[in-house]
């Protein structure tokens, strides 16, 4: 009889989504208030993408059956990345084209606000992808069913100094995205797989072009 009895299923551990939603909201508000920036797409497009990503997060919080919504969230998160990354590249190309061919039609303030918008979107977009990609996603990490890691965090080499159940959460990936866009290289977190290295190179390249070409030009124009 004892052998026929099944152990009760373990409750699925869910990582809180509010840091992700807060980061998205911060970006959307920033895009709304930046004056005169060069935009490739209408202002409502980022809001549609952001709302589409937040809705399954809300459903995960409220629904009894969470697994289907986790799959929906993952698919939308990947779509959000491709849409946002493509838009960022198109925006960056448009700003550079305006600088080269119609330099008199754009002010230093517009260049500066455009560079800020591109840089911030770049950081948050890649942070979201890292969060969903590494070790199978947030729930795979939370429930210790992760495949091999894409990134090695410093806490994993100092287990005596961190809680025994420590795992990377969105804030760790946001810091990874920020560091990659700022230092143009790994800082305390090391990429272990080819896809992690390619993604970090892409993020660094977008950030480097934004800062060196657009932001530098904006500061030069404002200085004169």
N, CA, C and O of each residue as an XYZ file, in Angstrom:
896
protein
N       0.822     -1.201      0.000
C       0.000      0.000      0.000
C       0.863      1.260      0.000
O       0.585      2.252     -0.674
N       1.958      1.154      0.822
C       2.847      2.303      0.914
C       3.494      2.621     -0.414
O       3.714      3.783     -0.756
N       3.811      1.517     -1.193
C       4.453      1.755     -2.478
C       3.503      2.372     -3.489
O       3.931      3.082     -4.399
N       2.175      2.093     -3.325
C       1.204      2.609     -4.280
C       0.831      4.062     -4.023
O       0.260      4.739     -4.879
N       1.165      4.520     -2.827
C       0.824      5.910     -2.503
C       1.844      6.854     -3.128
O       3.048      6.610     -3.059
N       1.372      7.899     -3.720
C       2.254      8.875     -4.345
C       2.531     10.023     -3.373
O       1.675     10.417     -2.580
N       3.750     10.539     -3.462
C       4.084     11.707     -2.653
C       3.334     12.920     -3.186
O       3.159     13.061     -4.396
N       2.888     13.799     -2.284
C       2.187     14.994     -2.745
C       3.093     15.850     -3.621
O       4.285     15.999     -3.352
N       2.506     16.405     -4.667
C       3.284     17.251     -5.587
C       3.766     18.497     -4.875
O       3.037     19.115     -4.099
N       4.996     18.851     -5.151
C       5.552     20.060     -4.560
C       4.948     21.291     -5.225
O       4.741     21.329     -6.438
N       4.673     22.289     -4.404
C       4.117     23.534     -4.940
C       5.160     24.207     -5.830
O       6.348     24.237     -5.508
N       4.695     24.738     -6.940
C       5.584     25.418     -7.885
C       5.995     26.764     -7.309
O       5.146     27.598     -6.993
N       7.283     26.970     -7.175
C       7.783     28.249     -6.680
C       7.823     29.250     -7.828
O       8.347     28.961     -8.904
N       7.260     30.435     -7.582
C       7.160     31.472     -8.608
C       7.991     32.677     -8.190
O       7.844     33.192     -7.082
N       8.863     33.120     -9.088
C       9.645     34.325     -8.800
C       8.753     35.561     -8.936
O       7.997     35.660     -9.903
N       8.821     36.495     -8.003
C       8.000     37.717     -8.108
C       8.288     38.468     -9.405
O       9.434     38.577     -9.841
N       7.224     38.977    -10.005
C       7.347     39.698    -11.276
C       7.384     41.208    -11.108
O       7.618     41.915    -12.089
N       7.167     41.726     -9.926
C       7.064     43.180     -9.795
C       8.349     43.915    -10.197
O       8.243     45.022    -10.724
N       9.574     43.364     -9.980
C      10.748     44.104    -10.473
C      10.759     44.250    -11.992
O      11.188     45.275    -12.521
N      10.284     43.215    -12.691
C      10.223     43.283    -14.157
C       9.216     44.344    -14.583
O       9.507     45.187    -15.432
N       8.020     44.293    -13.980
C       6.979     45.267    -14.322
C       7.431     46.688    -13.993
O       7.148     47.615    -14.751
N       8.123     46.869    -12.880
C       8.606     48.192    -12.496
C       9.646     48.711    -13.485
O       9.631     49.889    -13.842
N      10.544     47.838    -13.926
C      11.555     48.242    -14.921
C      10.893     48.650    -16.225
O      11.271     49.652    -16.832
N       9.900     47.871    -16.660
C       9.189     48.213    -17.898
C       8.444     49.539    -17.767
O       8.471     50.368    -18.676
N       7.781     49.730    -16.633
C       7.036     50.973    -16.422
C       7.978     52.168    -16.409
O       7.655     53.219    -16.963
N       9.132     52.019    -15.784
C      10.118     53.103    -15.737
C      10.558     53.491    -17.147
O      10.669     54.676    -17.460
N      10.809     52.501    -17.993
C      11.227     52.772    -19.368
C      10.122     53.472    -20.141
O      10.382     54.431    -20.867
N       8.883     52.998    -19.991
C       7.760     53.589    -20.718
C       7.533     55.045    -20.311
O       7.287     55.901    -21.161
N       7.616     55.318    -19.021
C       7.456     56.698    -18.551
C       8.601     57.562    -19.057
O       8.392     58.703    -19.467
N       9.822     57.009    -19.026
C      10.985     57.756    -19.524
C      10.811     58.110    -20.996
O      11.094     59.235    -21.408
N      10.344     57.148    -21.786
C      10.138     57.411    -23.212
C       9.065     58.469    -23.430
O       9.136     59.246    -24.382
N       8.067     58.498    -22.542
C       6.975     59.460    -22.696
C       7.399     60.884    -22.367
O       6.854     61.833    -22.931
N       8.366     61.052    -21.461
C       8.713     62.405    -21.000
C       9.952     62.976    -21.681
O      10.198     64.179    -21.592
N      10.745     62.132    -22.366
C      11.938     62.666    -23.028
C      11.517     63.593    -24.170
O      10.759     63.181    -25.048
N      11.993     64.823    -24.168
C      11.527     65.805    -25.158
C      12.202     65.651    -26.517
O      13.423     65.515    -26.603
N      11.401     65.676    -27.570
C      11.901     65.833    -28.928
C      12.812     64.759    -29.453
O      13.533     65.000    -30.422
N      12.817     63.577    -28.857
C      13.739     62.551    -29.342
C      13.312     62.061    -30.724
O      12.145     62.164    -31.104
N      14.279     61.527    -31.463
C      14.001     60.971    -32.782
C      13.370     59.595    -32.594
O      13.947     58.730    -31.935
N      12.178     59.390    -33.174
C      11.445     58.132    -32.993
C      11.193     57.493    -34.346
O      10.743     58.150    -35.285
N      11.486     56.216    -34.433
C      11.207     55.451    -35.652
C       9.755     54.980    -35.679
O       9.177     54.784    -36.748
N       9.172     54.802    -34.495
C       7.813     54.276    -34.381
C       6.961     55.214    -33.534
O       7.503     55.997    -32.754
N       5.629     55.150    -33.672
C       4.744     55.989    -32.861
C       4.912     55.714    -31.364
O       5.369     54.643    -30.964
N       4.535     56.694    -30.552
C       4.718     56.600    -29.100
C       3.939     55.440    -28.494
O       4.355     54.896    -27.471
N       2.818     55.045    -29.098
C       1.978     54.000    -28.507
C       2.552     52.598    -28.692
O       2.125     51.675    -27.999
N       3.502     52.410    -29.598
C       4.040     51.071    -29.861
C       4.723     50.477    -28.629
O       4.428     49.333    -28.284
N       5.638     51.211    -27.936
C       6.233     50.636    -26.724
C       5.203     50.291    -25.650
O       5.369     49.311    -24.925
N       4.132     51.097    -25.543
C       3.096     50.812    -24.542
C       2.374     49.508    -24.860
O       2.068     48.735    -23.953
N       2.099     49.256    -26.131
C       1.440     48.002    -26.526
C       2.326     46.808    -26.178
O       1.853     45.812    -25.630
N       3.616     46.915    -26.502
C       4.540     45.823    -26.201
C       4.660     45.590    -24.694
O       4.670     44.451    -24.229
N       4.751     46.693    -23.937
C       4.870     46.573    -22.490
C       3.641     45.948    -21.858
O       3.760     45.078    -20.995
N       2.460     46.383    -22.278
C       1.215     45.834    -21.730
C       1.084     44.351    -22.094
O       0.654     43.543    -21.270
N       1.457     43.996    -23.331
C       1.379     42.600    -23.757
C       2.263     41.706    -22.897
O       1.940     40.538    -22.681
N       3.377     42.245    -22.406
C       4.273     41.461    -21.559
C       3.790     41.402    -20.110
O       3.954     40.384    -19.439
N       3.201     42.481    -19.636
C       2.769     42.536    -18.236
C       1.511     41.692    -18.000
O       1.352     41.128    -16.918
N       0.628     41.598    -18.977
C      -0.627     40.868    -18.796
C      -0.431     39.415    -18.354
O      -1.081     38.994    -17.397
N       0.435     38.626    -19.007
C       0.634     37.260    -18.506
C       1.299     37.216    -17.127
O       1.098     36.258    -16.380
N       2.080     38.230    -16.784
C       2.662     38.290    -15.437
C       1.570     38.451    -14.390
O       1.626     37.835    -13.326
N       0.580     39.280    -14.693
C      -0.556     39.449    -13.793
C      -1.334     38.142    -13.695
O      -1.758     37.744    -12.610
N      -1.520     37.477    -14.837
C      -2.245     36.203    -14.847
C      -1.507     35.146    -14.023
O      -2.142     34.352    -13.330
N      -0.196     35.130    -14.091
C       0.589     34.192    -13.287
C       0.350     34.426    -11.802
O       0.268     33.481    -11.018
N       0.241     35.687    -11.429
C       0.007     36.021    -10.018
C      -1.383     35.613     -9.558
O      -1.556     35.192     -8.414
N      -2.377     35.730    -10.432
C      -3.765     35.523    -10.026
C      -4.287     34.122    -10.308
O      -5.150     33.629     -9.581
N      -3.781     33.475    -11.345
C      -4.343     32.195    -11.771
C      -3.969     31.060    -10.823
O      -2.902     31.065    -10.210
N      -4.875     30.088    -10.719
C      -4.585     28.890     -9.931
C      -3.649     27.974    -10.689
O      -2.684     27.457    -10.127
N      -3.933     27.771    -11.973
C      -3.077     26.957    -12.835
C      -2.070     27.880    -13.515
O      -2.416     28.612    -14.442
N      -0.835     27.841    -13.053
C       0.154     28.825    -13.497
C       0.983     28.367    -14.692
O       1.494     29.198    -15.442
N       1.122     27.064    -14.875
C       2.013     26.551    -15.924
C       1.675     27.080    -17.318
O       2.589     27.496    -18.030
N       0.393     27.087    -17.749
C       0.113     27.624    -19.092
C       0.503     29.084    -19.244
O       0.999     29.488    -20.295
N       0.284     29.878    -18.203
C       0.623     31.304    -18.272
C       2.133     31.522    -18.273
O       2.626     32.488    -18.853
N       2.860     30.624    -17.623
C       4.321     30.725    -17.662
C       4.832     30.511    -19.086
O       5.766     31.182    -19.526
N       4.212     29.572    -19.798
C       4.609     29.341    -21.199
C       4.247     30.539    -22.072
O       5.026     30.947    -22.933
N       3.052     31.102    -21.841
C       2.640     32.287    -22.598
C       3.603     33.441    -22.334
O       4.023     34.129    -23.263
N       3.947     33.648    -21.072
C       4.869     34.733    -20.709
C       6.210     34.558    -21.405
O       6.786     35.529    -21.896
N       6.708     33.335    -21.450
C       8.012     33.082    -22.051
C       7.995     33.397    -23.546
O       8.921     34.015    -24.071
N       6.930     32.963    -24.224
C       6.812     33.240    -25.662
C       6.729     34.743    -25.913
O       7.403     35.266    -26.801
N       5.905     35.436    -25.133
C       5.754     36.883    -25.317
C       7.051     37.609    -24.978
O       7.397     38.596    -25.627
N       7.771     37.125    -23.962
C       9.045     37.761    -23.595
C      10.046     37.667    -24.740
O      10.755     38.634    -25.019
N      10.115     36.512    -25.411
C      11.022     36.381    -26.549
C      10.569     37.265    -27.717
O      11.393     37.889    -28.387
N       9.256     37.313    -27.953
C       8.740     38.198    -29.007
C       9.045     39.658    -28.663
O       9.436     40.439    -29.530
N       8.861     40.016    -27.388
C       9.151     41.375    -26.943
C      10.609     41.720    -27.204
O      10.914     42.820    -27.665
N      11.506     40.794    -26.916
C      12.927     41.055    -27.143
C      13.202     41.322    -28.625
O      13.848     42.311    -28.972
N      12.710     40.437    -29.494
C      12.991     40.604    -30.924
C      12.382     41.896    -31.462
O      13.000     42.589    -32.271
N      11.174     42.217    -31.012
C      10.532     43.453    -31.469
C      11.267     44.676    -30.945
O      11.533     45.615    -31.695
N      11.602     44.666    -29.632
C      12.269     45.820    -29.029
C      13.690     45.978    -29.557
O      14.132     47.096    -29.820
N      14.411     44.866    -29.714
C      15.781     44.941    -30.229
C      15.795     45.429    -31.674
O      16.644     46.239    -32.046
N      14.860     44.942    -32.490
C      14.770     45.407    -33.880
C      14.433     46.888    -33.933
O      14.999     47.636    -34.731
N      13.503     47.308    -33.076
C      13.150     48.722    -33.020
C      14.308     49.587    -32.564
O      14.502     50.693    -33.069
N      15.084     49.082    -31.604
C      16.244     49.830    -31.118
C      17.278     50.018    -32.223
O      17.814     51.112    -32.401
N      17.555     48.945    -32.963
C      18.517     49.042    -34.065
C      18.015     49.990    -35.152
O      18.788     50.773    -35.704
N      16.710     49.917    -35.459
C      16.142     50.811    -36.469
C      16.206     52.260    -36.000
O      16.511     53.162    -36.781
N      15.915     52.476    -34.716
C      15.982     53.826    -34.165
C      17.399     54.375    -34.204
O      17.617     55.534    -34.558
N      18.364     53.533    -33.839
C      19.761     53.955    -33.838
C      20.219     54.292    -35.251
O      20.896     55.297    -35.468
N      19.849     53.454    -36.205
C      20.209     53.719    -37.601
C      19.570     55.013    -38.096
O      20.196     55.774    -38.834
N      18.335     55.261    -37.694
C      17.630     56.475    -38.123
C      18.306     57.726    -37.546
O      18.485     58.721    -38.248
N      18.677     57.666    -36.265
C      19.338     58.808    -35.633
C      20.668     59.106    -36.326
O      20.984     60.266    -36.591
N      21.443     58.066    -36.618
C      22.732     58.256    -37.278
C      22.533     58.811    -38.684
O      23.302     59.664    -39.127
N      21.504     58.332    -39.390
C      21.224     58.840    -40.746
C      20.867     60.318    -40.708
O      21.301     61.088    -41.564
N      20.073     60.715    -39.714
C      19.721     62.125    -39.572
C      20.963     62.953    -39.266
O      21.124     64.050    -39.801
N      21.844     62.436    -38.408
C      23.079     63.144    -38.070
C      23.947     63.366    -39.301
O      24.537     64.433    -39.470
N      24.021     62.356    -40.157
C      24.916     62.418    -41.308
C      24.332     63.265    -42.437
O      25.034     64.087    -43.026
N      23.052     63.065    -42.735
C      22.459     63.685    -43.916
C      21.683     64.957    -43.623
O      21.526     65.794    -44.513
N      21.198     65.125    -42.409
C      20.405     66.321    -42.084
C      20.806     66.849    -40.718
O      19.960     67.019    -39.841
N      22.082     67.105    -40.536
C      22.602     67.493    -39.225
C      21.966     68.780    -38.705
O      21.832     68.969    -37.496
N      21.576     69.661    -39.621
C      20.981     70.914    -39.177
C      19.545     70.771    -38.718
O      18.981     71.695    -38.133
N      18.945     69.604    -38.984
C      17.529     69.405    -38.653
C      17.326     68.802    -37.277
O      16.191     68.586    -36.851
N      18.408     68.531    -36.587
C      18.294     67.898    -35.269
C      19.164     68.649    -34.277
O      20.310     68.985    -34.573
N      18.620     68.906    -33.114
C      19.340     69.675    -32.101
C      20.141     68.759    -31.184
O      19.969     67.540    -31.195
N      21.016     69.366    -30.393
C      21.794     68.603    -29.425
C      20.909     67.940    -28.377
O      21.185     66.822    -27.943
N      19.836     68.635    -27.966
C      18.914     68.063    -26.981
C      18.209     66.833    -27.545
O      18.049     65.835    -26.841
N      17.792     66.894    -28.795
C      17.149     65.741    -29.426
C      18.102     64.556    -29.540
O      17.714     63.409    -29.317
N      19.346     64.847    -29.887
C      20.336     63.772    -29.965
C      20.571     63.145    -28.594
O      20.670     61.924    -28.472
N      20.660     63.986    -27.566
C      20.931     63.482    -26.224
C      19.772     62.630    -25.713
O      19.986     61.533    -25.197
N      18.539     63.135    -25.857
C      17.385     62.372    -25.384
C      17.200     61.095    -26.193
O      16.778     60.077    -25.645
N      17.508     61.132    -27.476
C      17.415     59.922    -28.301
C      18.431     58.879    -27.847
O      18.115     57.692    -27.765
N      19.649     59.323    -27.552
C      20.677     58.383    -27.101
C      20.320     57.776    -25.745
O      20.566     56.592    -25.513
N      19.740     58.581    -24.847
C      19.313     58.061    -23.541
C      18.240     56.983    -23.717
O      18.300     55.922    -23.097
N      17.256     57.278    -24.578
C      16.170     56.322    -24.813
C      16.704     55.012    -25.385
O      16.326     53.935    -24.925
N      17.574     55.098    -26.378
C      18.131     53.890    -27.003
C      18.938     53.089    -26.000
O      18.836     51.863    -25.959
N      19.740     53.767    -25.193
C      20.601     53.065    -24.239
C      19.777     52.355    -23.170
O      20.044     51.197    -22.849
N      18.783     53.035    -22.622
C      17.963     52.442    -21.564
C      17.159     51.262    -22.091
O      17.086     50.224    -21.432
N      16.556     51.402    -23.264
C      15.798     50.294    -23.855
C      16.723     49.105    -24.109
O      16.336     47.958    -23.888
N      17.928     49.374    -24.566
C      18.911     48.320    -24.808
C      19.193     47.534    -23.528
O      19.211     46.303    -23.549
N      19.410     48.227    -22.431
C      19.711     47.573    -21.156
C      18.546     46.706    -20.690
O      18.735     45.533    -20.369
N      17.349     47.273    -20.650
C      16.186     46.548    -20.126
C      15.808     45.387    -21.035
O      15.441     44.317    -20.551
N      15.894     45.585    -22.346
C      15.538     44.525    -23.293
C      16.439     43.311    -23.126
O      15.957     42.181    -23.047
N      17.735     43.541    -23.074
C      18.655     42.414    -22.924
C      18.576     41.804    -21.532
O      18.740     40.593    -21.385
N      18.328     42.611    -20.510
C      18.167     42.066    -19.158
C      17.001     41.096    -19.109
O      17.093     40.030    -18.500
N      15.903     41.470    -19.756
C      14.729     40.602    -19.800
C      15.047     39.287    -20.515
O      14.632     38.217    -20.069
N      15.781     39.368    -21.620
C      16.145     38.147    -22.340
C      17.057     37.263    -21.490
O      16.847     36.052    -21.416
N      18.071     37.858    -20.845
C      18.954     37.074    -19.986
C      18.149     36.361    -18.898
O      18.389     35.189    -18.607
N      17.201     37.070    -18.307
C      16.363     36.530    -17.227
C      15.544     35.330    -17.689
O      15.397     34.357    -16.950
N      15.013     35.395    -18.901
C      14.202     34.297    -19.413
C      15.043     33.158    -19.980
O      14.586     32.016    -20.017
N      16.252     33.449    -20.416
C      17.068     32.470    -21.123
C      17.908     31.606    -20.185
O      17.990     30.392    -20.367
N      18.523     32.218    -19.198
C      19.496     31.524    -18.360
C      18.857     30.365    -17.589
O      17.869     30.564    -16.883
N      19.404     29.178    -17.718
C      19.008     27.984    -16.955
C      17.535     27.625    -17.108
O      16.935     27.045    -16.203
N      16.961     27.966    -18.242
C      15.583     27.590    -18.486
C      14.542     28.574    -18.018
O      13.349     28.309    -18.163
N      14.948     29.708    -17.459
C      13.983     30.713    -17.033
C      13.825     30.787    -15.528
O      14.388     29.966    -14.805
N      13.061     31.766    -15.043
C      12.970     32.020    -13.599
C      12.412     30.861    -12.786
O      12.903     30.583    -11.692
N      11.385     30.175    -13.305
C      10.793     29.082    -12.521
C      11.684     27.843    -12.505
O      11.719     27.118    -11.511
N      12.404     27.596    -13.599
C      13.361     26.480    -13.600
C      14.446     26.710    -12.554
O      14.881     25.773    -11.885
N      14.879     27.957    -12.418
C      15.872     28.274    -11.388
C      15.269     28.175     -9.992
O      15.891     27.624     -9.083
N      14.059     28.707     -9.818
C      13.425     28.717     -8.502
C      13.137     27.314     -7.999
O      13.211     27.054     -6.798
N      12.808     26.406     -8.916
C      12.445     25.042     -8.532
C      13.586     24.053     -8.730
O      13.393     22.841     -8.636
N      14.774     24.580     -9.006
C      15.996     23.781     -9.112
C      15.878     22.686    -10.159
O      16.335     21.562     -9.956
N      15.256     23.031    -11.285
C      15.193     22.102    -12.414
C      15.973     22.671    -13.597
O      15.707     22.331    -14.750
N      16.944     23.545    -13.296
C      17.650     24.283    -14.341
C      18.586     23.387    -15.133
O      19.248     22.518    -14.564
N      18.646     23.595    -16.453
C      19.740     23.007    -17.230
C      21.035     23.770    -16.933
O      21.077     24.598    -16.024
N      22.057     23.494    -17.680
C      23.340     24.129    -17.385
C      23.249     25.640    -17.563
O      22.501     26.117    -18.417
N      23.998     26.395    -16.772
C      23.884     27.859    -16.786
C      24.535     28.491    -18.006
O      25.472     27.946    -18.588
N      24.011     29.661    -18.380
C      24.632     30.480    -19.421
C      25.594     31.496    -18.816
O      26.531     31.943    -19.479
N      25.358     31.864    -17.544
C      26.216     32.827    -16.849
C      26.584     32.289    -15.480
O      25.788     31.615    -14.826
N      27.807     32.595    -15.053
C      28.282     32.223    -13.724
C      28.332     33.480    -12.866
O      29.079     34.412    -13.164
N      27.535     33.504    -11.798
C      27.462     34.663    -10.920
C      28.463     34.523     -9.773
O      28.771     33.404     -9.363
N      28.975     35.641     -9.248
C      29.992     35.556     -8.185
C      29.475     34.872     -6.927
O      30.260     34.259     -6.204
N      28.170     34.957     -6.642
C      27.615     34.319     -5.448
C      27.792     32.805     -5.482
O      27.851     32.156     -4.438
N      27.878     32.244     -6.696
C      28.018     30.791     -6.811
C      29.417     30.310     -6.449
O      29.640     29.113     -6.263
N      30.340     31.227     -6.351
C      31.681     30.878     -5.900
C      31.927     31.260     -4.450
O      33.031     31.089     -3.933
N      30.893     31.780     -3.795
C      31.024     32.192     -2.386
C      29.808     31.704     -1.606
O      29.119     32.495     -0.961
N      29.547     30.401     -1.667
C      28.345     29.836     -1.069
C      28.273     30.050      0.437
O      27.184     30.108      1.009
N      29.441     30.167      1.084
C      29.424     30.371      2.537
C      28.972     31.770      2.924
O      28.655     32.020      4.087
N      28.939     32.690      1.954
C      28.574     34.081      2.236
C      27.174     34.445      1.749
O      26.746     35.587      1.921
N      26.455     33.502      1.146
C      25.102     33.766      0.640
C      24.163     32.686      1.160
O      24.621     31.611      1.549
N      22.857     32.950      1.174
C      21.904     31.923      1.615
C      22.032     30.646      0.792
O      22.383     30.695     -0.387
N      21.750     29.522      1.404
C      21.923     28.225      0.740
C      21.000     28.061     -0.463
O      21.315     27.312     -1.387
N      19.859     28.758     -0.458
C      18.921     28.647     -1.580
C      19.050     29.810     -2.562
O      18.127     30.078     -3.331
N      20.191     30.503     -2.540
C      20.354     31.660     -3.430
C      20.268     31.226     -4.881
O      20.756     30.160     -5.259
N      19.635     32.074     -5.693
C      19.561     31.885     -7.133
C      19.456     33.263     -7.772
O      18.935     34.182     -7.140
N      19.933     33.440     -9.006
C      19.815     34.756     -9.655
C      18.363     35.095     -9.953
O      17.603     34.239    -10.404
N      17.981     36.328     -9.705
C      16.644     36.826    -10.017
C      16.774     37.977    -11.017
O      17.871     38.266    -11.495
N      15.659     38.630    -11.333
C      15.688     39.658    -12.377
C      16.671     40.777    -12.064
O      17.322     41.293    -12.972
N      16.792     41.159    -10.798
C      17.714     42.245    -10.441
C      19.144     41.881    -10.826
O      19.899     42.742    -11.278
N      19.524     40.621    -10.655
C      20.869     40.192    -11.044
C      21.066     40.316    -12.551
O      22.143     40.699    -13.007
N      20.038     39.996    -13.321
C      20.148     40.105    -14.779
C      20.074     41.560    -15.234
O      20.670     41.925    -16.247
N      19.350     42.387    -14.495
C      19.330     43.817    -14.806
C      20.722     44.417    -14.568
O      21.191     45.238    -15.356
N      21.367     44.010    -13.499
C      22.733     44.471    -13.235
C      23.693     43.956    -14.310
O      24.603     44.670    -14.734
N      23.483     42.714    -14.744
C      24.306     42.162    -15.823
C      24.129     42.977    -17.101
O      25.107     43.296    -17.777
N      22.868     43.318    -17.436
C      22.615     44.122    -18.622
C      23.212     45.507    -18.502
O      23.785     46.023    -19.462
N      23.084     46.124    -17.319
C      23.639     47.457    -17.093
C      25.164     47.433    -17.199
O      25.758     48.305    -17.834
N      25.788     46.450    -16.585
C      27.254     46.357    -16.603
C      27.769     46.136    -18.024
O      28.764     46.736    -18.429
N      27.092     45.277    -18.775
C      27.513     44.996    -20.148
C      27.422     46.242    -21.018
O      28.293     46.492    -21.851
N      26.356     47.027    -20.818
C      26.170     48.245    -21.613
C      27.077     49.375    -21.167
O      27.315     50.311    -21.931
N      27.585     49.309    -19.947
C      28.425     50.381    -19.408
C      29.907     50.097    -19.602
O      30.666     50.966    -20.031
N      30.313     48.863    -19.280
C      31.731     48.496    -19.353
C      32.109     47.897    -20.696
O      33.297     47.754    -20.987
N      31.114     47.537    -21.537
C      31.330     46.895    -22.838
C      32.052     45.558    -22.699
O      32.703     45.109    -23.642
N      31.947     44.916    -21.536
C      32.632     43.645    -21.295
C      32.055     43.013    -20.034
O      31.357     43.689    -19.279
N      32.331     41.727    -19.786
C      31.887     41.122    -18.531
C      32.545     41.810    -17.339
O      33.697     42.236    -17.415
N      31.815     41.914    -16.257
C      32.377     42.483    -15.025
C      32.516     41.376    -13.986
O      33.526     40.673    -13.964
N      31.507     41.214    -13.117
C      31.595     40.155    -12.109
C      30.920     38.865    -12.541
O      31.130     37.824    -11.919
N      30.099     38.916    -13.612
C      29.350     37.755    -14.079
C      29.931     37.288    -15.409
O      30.080     38.083    -16.338
N      30.260     36.001    -15.502
C      30.979     35.493    -16.674
C      30.061     34.691    -17.587
O      29.324     33.830    -17.107
N      30.089     34.952    -18.891
C      29.320     34.139    -19.837
C      29.982     32.774    -20.019
O      31.204     32.680    -20.130
N      29.169     31.720    -20.047
C      29.702     30.367    -20.151
C      29.381     29.692    -21.478
O      30.047     28.734    -21.872
N      28.362     30.193    -22.164
C      27.945     29.558    -23.420
C      28.135     30.515    -24.591
O      28.285     31.724    -24.417
N      28.123     29.936    -25.790
C      28.308     30.752    -26.993
C      27.179     31.758    -27.149
O      27.425     32.907    -27.516
N      25.940     31.344    -26.873
C      24.826     32.280    -27.058
C      24.899     33.432    -26.070
O      24.520     34.554    -26.403
N      25.377     33.174    -24.863
C      25.537     34.247    -23.877
C      26.573     35.252    -24.361
O      26.377     36.460    -24.231
N      27.669     34.762    -24.915
C      28.724     35.649    -25.406
C      28.247     36.473    -26.604
O      28.545     37.664    -26.701
N      27.509     35.839    -27.509
C      27.003     36.559    -28.690
C      26.035     37.661    -28.263
O      26.103     38.780    -28.773
N      25.139     37.348    -27.332
C      24.163     38.344    -26.871
C      24.852     39.512    -26.173
O      24.471     40.665    -26.378
N      25.851     39.231    -25.359
C      26.567     40.304    -24.676
C      27.353     41.155    -25.671
O      27.446     42.370    -25.501
N      27.916     40.537    -26.704
C      28.610     41.312    -27.728
C      27.645     42.234    -28.464
O      27.975     43.383    -28.757
N      26.444     41.722    -28.762
C      25.452     42.532    -29.452
C      25.009     43.704    -28.586
O      24.927     44.834    -29.069
N      24.723     43.446    -27.305
C      24.325     44.531    -26.406
C      25.433     45.571    -26.277
O      25.170     46.772    -26.323
N      26.672     45.108    -26.114
C      27.808     46.029    -25.990
C      27.982     46.875    -27.239
O      28.280     48.066    -27.146
N      27.800     46.270    -28.409
C      27.965     47.003    -29.659
C      26.927     48.108    -29.792
O      27.259     49.234    -30.163
N      25.654     47.787    -29.486
C      24.597     48.807    -29.549
C      24.904     49.944    -28.583
O      24.763     51.117    -28.931
N      25.325     49.594    -27.366
C      25.641     50.607    -26.368
C      26.832     51.455    -26.788
O      26.820     52.674    -26.621
N      27.865     50.809    -27.336
C      29.074     51.531    -27.748
C      28.762     52.536    -28.845
O      29.196     53.686    -28.777
N      28.006     52.106    -29.865
C      27.649     53.015    -30.955
C      26.787     54.164    -30.434
O      26.959     55.311    -30.846
N      25.862     53.851    -29.530
C      24.986     54.894    -28.981
C      25.783     55.946    -28.229
O      25.547     57.143    -28.395
N      26.720     55.511    -27.409
C      27.481     56.455    -26.582
C      28.536     57.201    -27.401
O      28.649     58.424    -27.318
N      29.306     56.452    -28.190
C      30.430     57.051    -28.905
C      29.964     57.946    -30.054
O      30.532     59.013    -30.288
N      28.935     57.507    -30.765
C      28.500     58.253    -31.944
C      27.425     59.283    -31.606
O      27.590     60.467    -31.899
N      26.327     58.845    -30.993
C      25.182     59.723    -30.815
C      25.363     60.646    -29.612
O      25.274     61.866    -29.743
N      25.622     60.050    -28.421
C      25.745     60.864    -27.216
C      26.923     61.818    -27.302
O      26.814     62.966    -26.872
N      28.046     61.368    -27.849
C      29.207     62.233    -27.981
C      28.910     63.414    -28.908
O      29.314     64.544    -28.635
N      28.202     63.143    -30.002
C      27.821     64.210    -30.919
C      26.865     65.211    -30.236
O      26.962     66.421    -30.436
N      25.947     64.668    -29.431
C      25.011     65.534    -28.713
C      25.743     66.472    -27.766
O      25.444     67.664    -27.698
N      26.693     65.928    -27.048
C      27.452     66.771    -26.099
C      28.277     67.814    -26.854
O      28.408     68.953    -26.405
N      28.827     67.421    -27.996
C      29.592     68.378    -28.811
C      28.714     69.525    -29.312
O      29.118     70.688    -29.294
N      27.489     69.170    -29.764
C      26.576     70.198    -30.269
C      26.135     71.118    -29.125
O      26.109     72.339    -29.283
N      25.794     70.537    -27.991
C      25.363     71.351    -26.843
C      26.482     72.243    -26.336
O      26.237     73.341    -25.839
N      27.735     71.754    -26.469
C      28.869     72.538    -25.994
C      29.171     73.741    -26.839
O      29.808     74.690    -26.383
N      28.706     73.704    -28.100
C      28.975     74.823    -28.994
C      27.763     75.740    -29.122
O      27.817     76.737    -29.841
